[in-house]
Amino acid sequence: MPEIIVALDYPSVEEAVALAEKLQGRGLWLKVGMELFTLGGPDIVRELQNMGYKVFLDLKFHDIPNTVHGAVSSAAKLGVKLTTIHLCGGAEMCKAAVAAATAASGLTVLGVTVLTSLSAEDLQADLAMYGFEADPVTPSPATLAVNRAMAAKNWGLKGIVCSPHEIEKIKAVCGENFICLTPGIRLAGGATQDQKRVMTPGKAASLGSDFLVIGRAITAAADPETACDKVLEDIYKAKLV
């Protein structure tokens, strides 16, 4: 069964803490991303940990190797269990992150492959912006994600962040124990918002996702507790099929 991470993407610390209090006792992780960390800093992480939660610090570090090494070391000192870097930062940056996590122990660094808000058209448009609109070999998001996952494994990372649509291909080339953390999870019939490559919790679980990151399907629900229970039910049913 995959671990469930609820993304506390709220515009205030108070709202984030209020939801955390409601969801206690379900064995969930909580994600502190850029919005909440900018508001609450290390204190919000400590508060959630004091409530018994494991915290996924999703800041997607992307800088020169020395800076990323220091940022990952700081995350380890904060006691978080998962954090992220952008794989497009390159080999030396990624290896520096791995070295920092290894020295600290207890922290796993995952590499972001391709954001789930990006489509094939977005990748082509990005190339066109730099004058490569005639490039016939623009990779699809899936191909790019798989290639970056293989590079991540070679650089020493234990796993990646990817769309649920890439889980099977990545596991096939990187191994079943290579961690796939998947955002873009929505309940059937739910709005996709700005995500373009989405999937239901049960389907992602059946494909082998190790961590499901679920945000607005729970946090924007009229009854977040019921929505959370529906997610768990969807996963349970899928794993029984």
C-alpha positions as CSV (number, residue, x, y, z in Angstrom):
1,M,0.0,0.0,0.0
2,P,1.3,3.5,-0.8
3,E,1.9,6.2,1.7
4,I,-0.6,9.1,1.5
5,I,0.8,12.6,1.7
6,V,-1.7,15.5,2.1
7,A,-0.4,18.7,0.5
8,L,-1.0,21.6,2.9
9,D,-1.0,24.2,0.2
10,Y,-2.9,26.9,2.2
11,P,-2.5,30.7,2.2
12,S,-2.3,30.7,6.0
13,V,-0.6,28.7,8.7
14,E,-3.8,28.6,10.7
15,E,-5.7,26.8,7.9
16,A,-2.9,24.3,7.5
17,V,-2.8,23.5,11.2
18,A,-6.6,23.3,11.4
19,L,-6.7,20.6,8.7
20,A,-3.8,18.7,10.2
21,E,-5.7,18.6,13.5
22,K,-8.8,17.2,11.7
23,L,-6.8,14.4,9.9
24,Q,-4.9,13.1,12.9
25,G,-5.0,9.4,13.5
26,R,-5.1,8.2,9.8
27,G,-1.3,7.5,9.5
28,L,-0.9,10.3,6.9
29,W,2.2,12.3,5.9
30,L,1.9,16.1,5.3
31,K,3.5,18.1,2.6
32,V,5.0,21.5,3.4
33,G,5.6,23.2,0.1
34,M,6.9,26.6,-1.0
35,E,3.7,28.5,-0.1
36,L,3.4,27.2,3.4
37,F,7.1,27.2,4.2
38,T,7.4,30.8,3.1
39,L,4.7,31.7,5.5
40,G,5.5,29.5,8.5
41,G,9.2,28.6,8.0
42,P,10.8,25.8,10.1
43,D,8.3,26.5,12.9
44,I,5.4,25.1,10.9
45,V,7.4,21.9,10.2
46,R,8.2,21.5,13.9
47,E,4.5,22.0,14.8
48,L,3.3,19.3,12.4
49,Q,6.0,17.0,13.7
50,N,4.9,17.6,17.2
51,M,1.4,16.5,16.2
52,G,2.9,13.2,15.2
53,Y,3.2,13.7,11.4
54,K,6.0,12.8,9.1
55,V,6.8,15.8,6.9
56,F,7.6,15.9,3.2
57,L,9.4,19.2,2.6
58,D,8.8,19.9,-1.0
59,L,10.9,22.9,-1.9
60,K,12.4,21.6,-5.1
61,F,15.9,22.8,-4.6
62,H,17.7,23.9,-7.8
63,D,20.9,25.9,-7.4
64,I,24.6,25.5,-7.6
65,P,25.9,22.2,-5.9
66,N,27.3,23.8,-2.8
67,T,24.0,25.7,-2.1
68,V,21.9,22.6,-2.6
69,H,24.2,20.6,-0.4
70,G,23.6,23.1,2.4
71,A,19.9,23.3,1.8
72,V,19.5,19.5,2.1
73,S,21.7,19.4,5.2
74,S,19.4,22.0,6.7
75,A,16.4,20.0,5.8
76,A,17.9,17.0,7.6
77,K,18.6,19.0,10.7
78,L,14.9,20.0,10.7
79,G,14.0,16.4,10.9
80,V,12.0,16.0,7.7
81,K,11.9,12.6,6.1
82,L,11.6,13.5,2.4
83,T,12.7,16.5,0.3
84,T,13.0,17.3,-3.3
85,I,15.5,18.7,-5.9
86,H,15.0,19.4,-9.6
87,L,16.9,16.9,-11.7
88,C,17.4,19.5,-14.4
89,G,20.0,21.0,-12.0
90,G,22.4,18.4,-13.4
91,A,24.7,15.6,-12.2
92,E,26.9,17.5,-9.8
93,M,24.0,19.3,-8.1
94,C,22.2,16.0,-7.6
95,K,25.2,14.2,-6.3
96,A,25.8,17.0,-3.8
97,A,22.2,16.6,-2.6
98,V,22.7,12.8,-2.2
99,A,25.9,13.4,-0.3
100,A,24.3,15.7,2.1
101,A,21.4,13.3,2.8
102,T,23.7,10.4,3.2
103,A,25.8,12.2,5.7
104,A,22.8,13.1,7.7
105,S,20.9,9.8,7.4
106,G,17.1,9.6,7.9
107,L,16.4,11.9,4.9
108,T,15.5,10.7,1.4
109,V,16.0,13.1,-1.5
110,L,13.7,12.6,-4.5
111,G,14.4,14.2,-7.9
112,V,11.6,16.0,-9.8
113,T,11.4,14.7,-13.3
114,V,8.7,16.7,-15.2
115,L,6.1,18.8,-13.5
116,T,2.6,17.3,-13.8
117,S,1.3,20.7,-15.0
118,L,3.4,20.3,-18.2
119,S,2.1,18.7,-21.4
120,A,3.9,17.7,-24.6
121,E,2.7,21.0,-26.1
122,D,4.2,22.9,-23.2
123,L,7.6,21.3,-23.8
124,Q,7.5,22.1,-27.5
125,A,6.4,25.7,-26.7
126,D,9.4,26.0,-24.3
127,L,11.8,25.0,-27.1
128,A,10.1,27.3,-29.5
129,M,10.7,30.2,-27.2
130,Y,14.4,29.6,-27.6
131,G,14.2,29.3,-31.3
132,F,13.9,25.5,-31.6
133,E,10.4,25.3,-33.0
134,A,11.5,23.1,-35.9
135,D,13.2,20.5,-33.6
136,P,11.7,17.1,-34.6
137,V,12.9,15.2,-31.5
138,T,11.1,17.0,-28.7
139,P,10.6,14.3,-26.1
140,S,7.2,13.6,-24.6
141,P,6.8,14.3,-20.9
142,A,6.8,10.5,-20.3
143,T,10.0,10.0,-22.2
144,L,11.7,12.9,-20.5
145,A,10.6,11.6,-17.1
146,V,11.9,8.1,-17.7
147,N,15.3,9.4,-19.0
148,R,15.7,11.7,-16.0
149,A,14.7,8.9,-13.6
150,M,17.5,6.7,-15.1
151,A,19.9,9.6,-14.7
152,A,18.7,10.1,-11.1
153,K,19.4,6.5,-10.2
154,N,22.9,6.7,-11.8
155,W,23.6,9.8,-9.6
156,G,22.7,7.9,-6.4
157,L,19.1,9.1,-5.8
158,K,16.7,6.6,-4.3
159,G,13.7,7.8,-6.2
160,I,11.9,10.5,-8.1
161,V,8.7,12.6,-8.4
162,C,6.7,11.8,-11.5
163,S,3.3,11.7,-13.0
164,P,1.4,8.5,-12.2
165,H,1.4,7.8,-15.9
166,E,5.1,7.2,-15.8
167,I,5.2,4.8,-12.9
168,E,5.3,1.5,-14.8
169,K,8.0,2.6,-17.3
170,I,10.2,4.0,-14.5
171,K,9.9,0.9,-12.3
172,A,10.7,-1.2,-15.4
173,V,14.0,0.5,-16.0
174,C,15.0,1.5,-12.5
175,G,13.7,-1.4,-10.4
176,E,10.7,-2.0,-8.2
177,N,12.5,-0.6,-5.1
178,F,13.1,2.8,-6.9
179,I,10.7,5.2,-5.2
180,C,8.0,6.9,-7.3
181,L,6.2,9.7,-5.6
182,T,3.3,10.9,-7.6
183,P,1.4,14.2,-7.4
184,G,-1.5,14.9,-9.8
185,I,-3.9,12.6,-7.8
186,R,-7.6,13.3,-8.1
187,L,-10.7,11.4,-7.1
188,A,-12.9,10.2,-10.0
189,G,-15.0,13.1,-11.3
190,G,-12.9,15.7,-9.5
191,A,-11.6,18.9,-11.1
192,T,-8.0,18.7,-12.5
193,Q,-7.3,22.4,-11.9
194,D,-3.8,23.2,-13.3
195,Q,-2.7,19.6,-13.4
196,K,-2.6,18.0,-16.9
197,R,-1.4,14.4,-16.2
198,V,-3.7,13.2,-13.4
199,M,-5.0,9.8,-12.1
200,T,-7.2,8.4,-9.4
201,P,-5.7,7.2,-6.1
202,G,-6.7,3.6,-6.7
203,K,-5.3,3.5,-10.2
204,A,-2.0,5.1,-9.2
205,A,-1.7,2.6,-6.3
206,S,-2.3,-0.4,-8.5
207,L,0.5,0.8,-10.8
208,G,3.0,0.8,-8.0
209,S,3.2,4.4,-6.7
210,D,5.0,4.5,-3.4
211,F,3.7,7.9,-2.2
212,L,0.6,9.6,-3.4
213,V,0.5,13.4,-3.0
214,I,-3.1,14.6,-2.7
215,G,-3.9,18.3,-2.3
216,R,-7.1,20.0,-3.4
217,A,-9.1,16.8,-3.7
218,I,-8.9,16.8,0.2
219,T,-8.0,20.4,1.2
220,A,-10.6,22.0,-1.0
221,A,-13.4,19.6,-0.2
222,A,-16.4,20.7,1.8
223,D,-15.7,17.8,4.2
224,P,-11.9,17.1,4.1
225,E,-12.2,14.2,6.5
226,T,-14.8,12.4,4.3
227,A,-12.7,13.1,1.2
228,C,-9.6,11.7,2.8
229,D,-11.6,8.5,3.8
230,K,-12.8,8.2,0.1
231,V,-9.1,8.3,-1.0
232,L,-8.2,5.6,1.4
233,E,-11.2,3.5,0.3
234,D,-10.4,3.9,-3.4
235,I,-6.8,2.7,-2.8
236,Y,-8.0,-0.2,-0.6
237,K,-10.5,-1.4,-3.3
238,A,-7.9,-1.1,-6.1
239,K,-5.4,-3.2,-4.2
240,L,-8.0,-5.9,-3.7
241,V,-8.8,-6.3,-7.4
